[in-house]
Amino acid sequence: MTAAEMTAGNGRKPGLIERFIDLTNTSARPLAEDAAFKDRPFQDVLAPDDRRKREKFIPVTRFALLDRLTQPLLWQPTQAAEARRFFRYLDYWRQQQYNALLLELEQTYEAFSPDSDLLMTRSFSADERTTLKSRVISSVEGLLQQANYERIDPSDVEMILTQDSHYGLDLYVDMKAFEDIVIYYRGASNRRYERRSYSKFLRKEQFNVPIFQRLFIMFKMKPFAVRVEEVMKEERVNREEAEKRARRIYDRLPPGINDKNIYLKLFKNIPRTDLEMVFPNTQVRFRAFDKLRLGLTASGGLGVGAIGAAGKIALLTTNPIAAVGALAGLGGVAARQAMGFMNQKQRYMVVMAQNLYFHTMADNRGVILKIAARAAEEDVKEEMLLYSVLAKERASRADLPAIDLAIETYLYRTFGVHVDFDVEDALDRLLRDGIVTEKPDGTFVTLPPHEAALHIDQMWDLLLDHLPDPTSAEGYEFGGVPA
């Protein structure tokens, strides 16, 4: 089936998007020639579960898309080089817009940064800190959404707090300790690992581990006084007892953590079954197997020691030295078993620390910088794909579903990725920047590559004249021009 037949067969306007779908014919990847999905929309190939799990994140670099989308055969003579020039201009334009957002966000976050080495020249009232905190959280979430991260609801216990563990740890997190917590992920996939199987006589076997390729967490701890009040209400104890219990909870936190700060953490390749280990108040507990093993070892050792000591204690009146030695030996057995419990828990902590070392990507301000860079890249990738359709074909708003499917099919055939392309978001930015205009009848008019590059150049010239006053409430909209 050809692209034209596929388009017509799906009830869409023939001739609208065939050329963009046929970009896959120039792909050098063998994947594009796979008979399993050649000339088929990827929605007809995917299983229902795959469709449900699709993300907006495009796991392809903007450089790879730039090379594919500006091949000479895909454009009219001389337009391929002009399109490449326009895409590079567009890339720089998006980056500077997010840099402007970063300037405003860094100024707001400075009041909550745990890593700042700068002098705070003013203090903030409780109401001002509440307003600033809300602004930090909403701004960071805006960046995450533009970077095509997916939100995890902290109240979704089934997804966050699991019983199984890839690293063999039993972890517990007290979610009530947080005043604010924001969790996002990007790239839910599987990774192959090896382990020795007892059922296969300790031979290695491979198995899949569900992971989050990127995991973001932002949190602020509850003030101690607030937690005390909650303990009093929940457990119906007096203030003195509530303070003791709350103190035990806060003593589990890492040294130096402050309830006035907002903490941001970014991790990579976190097993979904070990999500708890990224929280600051994670408690390591003994697994049922370890409890049974250590319990049997302890009871056996103490039992043998007690039997041996009992006989010697009976000689207390005739040989007191031997009796004292027996009691000391029994105490040594008990101490050794207790050390076994402590050493096992210490080994758990080492396992968690070692794995977090390799999973950690950035903290606090560094997280903001990374997410802003990824947001700019995702915007540019979406806009390059959409522009490559609108610049070549006459289309209207009624054709957006067909264009959306064409781009998703192209990404699937060319790179083998299942993406939920956000056509509306990309279109809004192109309209806002004047690269695309919409007529009253819904028809789109798109600047040719040469004119589009000149248009970006003119916006650069006017940029500094429209910068907002950093001391005012005026700011920038995500992915748009100065407000």
C-alpha positions, -999 to 999 in steps of 0.1 A, spaced: 0 0 0 14 34 -9 13 65 13 -14 80 -8 -36 49 -6 -30 47 31 -40 84 35 -71 80 14 -80 47 30 -81 64 64 -106 90 52 -81 118 49 -76 143 21 -55 126 -7 -22 145 -15 -19 163 18 8 144 36 20 117 13 53 134 6 61 137 43 52 101 50 74 91 20 105 106 37 110 72 52 119 59 17 151 79 19 160 64 53 192 44 54 181 24 84 171 -12 77 142 -6 100 124 14 74 124 -16 50 110 -40 76 79 -56 60 63 -57 95 54 -21 93 65 -7 59 37 14 43 16 9 74 6 36 100 23 26 133 -11 27 151 -20 -4 131 11 -22 143 12 -14 180 -5 -35 206 -31 -16 227 -7 -15 256 20 2 235 -5 29 224 -14 36 260 23 40 271 34 64 243 50 96 256 54 130 240 91 127 244 109 123 211 140 101 218 160 114 188 185 142 189 177 174 171 209 170 150 196 136 137 163 152 127 180 182 112 201 159 89 171 137 79 147 166 73 171 187 52 181 161 26 183 177 -8 158 153 -24 131 163 0 131 200 -10 129 221 -41 163 232 -55 183 254 -31 156 250 -4 174 222 15 203 245 25 178 273 33 157 249 55 189 238 73 198 275 80 163 282 92 163 252 116 196 263 131 182 299 136 151 284 152 173 263 175 192 294 187 160 314 191 144 288 213 175 285 234 176 322 241 140 323 251 146 296 277 177 315 289 155 344 296 132 321 316 162 309 335 172 344 345 138 350 361 136 315 377 171 317 392 163 350 408 131 335 424 148 302 434 177 320 451 155 324 483 152 286 485 185 273 471 204 250 495 236 255 476 238 293 473 271 309 484 258 344 478 248 370 504 211 373 508 205 411 508 169 410 520 146 389 540 111 377 530 79 375 550 60 343 553 35 355 527 63 365 503 79 331 507 46 314 500 42 334 468 78 328 457 75 291 465 44 288 443 62 306 415 92 283 417 71 252 416 48 263 388 78 275 367 97 243 371 67 223 363 62 244 332 98 236 321 92 199 328 61 198 307 78 215 278 106 190 281 79 163 277 82 148 311 52 130 325 39 137 360 36 110 387 10 117 413 26 113 448 -6 99 461 -4 70 436 10 45 462 8 16 438 32 33 414 56 48 438 59 25 468 64 -10 456 72 -43 474 96 -58 448 131 -44 445 157 -48 417 185 -42 442 171 -65 468 162 -38 493 130 -33 513 125 5 514 100 27 531 92 64 526 71 85 549 53 107 524 36 128 552 70 144 559 68 166 527 51 199 525 54 199 487 66 171 464 67 170 426 77 139 407 81 136 369 96 110 346 106 107 310 114 76 290 97 46 307 113 16 292 131 -17 300 167 -25 305 184 -59 303 203 -71 334 220 -104 343 218 -124 375 227 -159 387 197 -182 391 196 -208 418 171 -228 397 197 -229 369 226 -240 392 239 -204 396 242 -199 358 235 -164 346 202 -154 331 190 -122 315 159 -104 327 141 -71 320 139 -44 346 114 -15 340 132 18 344 127 55 342 154 69 319 150 102 336 134 108 370 129 142 385 119 150 421 114 184 438 104 186 475 102 208 505 101 193 540 73 203 564 84 226 592 89 207 625 61 225 643 36 215 615 46 179 618 42 179 655 7 192 652 -1 164 627 13 137 650 -8 150 678 -40 148 657 -32 115 640 -19 95 670 -38 114 697 -9 121 720 2 151 739 26 177 726 56 163 745 52 128 731 44 142 696 76 162 696 96 130 706 80 111 677 85 139 652 121 143 663 127 106 656 113 111 621 134 142 614 166 125 628 164 101 598 169 129 574 204 136 560 224 161 580 220 197 569 186 193 553 165 224 560 127 228 558 131 263 544 148 250 512 134 236 480 154 206 467 156 194 431 171 161 421 175 145 387 183 108 382 189 85 353 179 49 347 162 44 380 145 10 383 108 16 388 107 -9 417 134 11 436 118 45 432 118 50 470 156 52 472 156 87 457 138 103 486 157 119 514 139 101 542 141 66 529 143 39 555 160 5 548 142 -24 562 150 -61 565 134 -83 539 114 -113 550 142 -137 538 168 -118 558 147 -117 589 142 -155 587 179 -162 580 192 -139 607 165 -150 631 174 -187 627 211 -180 629 206 -159 661 183 -183 678 205 -213 669 236 -196 682 220 -183 713 204 -217 719 237 -236 717 254 -210 738 226 -211 764 228 -249 767 265 -248 771 264 -220 796 236 -237 817 258 -266 826 286 -243 837 263 -220 857 252 -251 877 287 -252 890 285 -217 903 290 -228 939 319 -251 931 336 -232 903 325 -196 901 352 -187 876 339 -212 850 303 -199 856 314 -163 850 332 -173 819 301 -191 806 280 -160 812 306 -139 793 306 -163 764 268 -162 762 269 -124 762 295 -126 734 272 -148 713 243 -124 718 265 -94 709 278 -113 678 242 -120 666 233 -83 672 263 -72 652 251 -95 624 218 -76 622 236 -43 622 261 -53 596 234 -66 573 216 -32 575 249 -15 569 254 -36 537 219 -25 526 228 12 531 261 7 511 241 -10 482 217 20 481 245 46 483 265 29 455 236 27 432 225 63 438 260 74 430 257 61 394 220 72 390 224 108 401 227 134 373 222 168 389 210 187 420 191 219 425 202 247 402 220 222 379 186 204 375 169 236 363 197 242 337 194 207 323 156 207 321 155 241 304 180 228 278 159 197 272 127 218 270 143 239 242 154 208 224 120 192 225 104 224 212 128 226 183 123 190 173 85 193 173 87 225 153 111 211 127 88 182 121 57 202 118 73 229 97 85 202 73 49 194 66 34 228 65 61 243 43 54 218 16 17 211 17 -14 233 17 -32 224 50 -58 237 74 -66 232 110 -90 204 100 -60 185 87 -41 185 120 -51 150 130 -38 137 96 -6 157 101 -2 144 136 -5 108 124 19 114 95 46 127 118 41 98 143 43 74 114 75 90 101 92 87 135 81 51 138 93 40 104 125 60 104 137 55 140 114 28 154 101 50 182 65 52 194 57 89 201 25 108 209 33 139 189 19 171 203 10 189 171 -11 216 188 18 227 211 42 230 182 17 248 160 10 274 188 47 283 190 50 286 152 19 308 151 31 329 180 64 336 163 48 344 130 64 315 111 29 302 104 -2 323 101 -38 311 101 -65 326 78 -101 331 89 -111 299 71 -85 279 91 -60 276 62 -23 278 72 2 300 54 38 291 61 69 312 54 93 295 29 127 285 45 146 316 33 119 340 45 115 321 78 152 325 85 150 362 78 120 365 101 140 349 130 168 373 122 145 403 125 131 390 158 167 387 172 172 424 163 142 434 183 148 411 212 166 434 236 141 462 230 113 440 244 130 424 274 109 428 306 121 447 337 135 419 359 121 437 390 85 437 376 60 409 375 62 409 337 78 377 323 79 353 295 56 326 284 69 291 278 80 287 242 68 321 232 80 356 226 85 381 254 52 390 270 
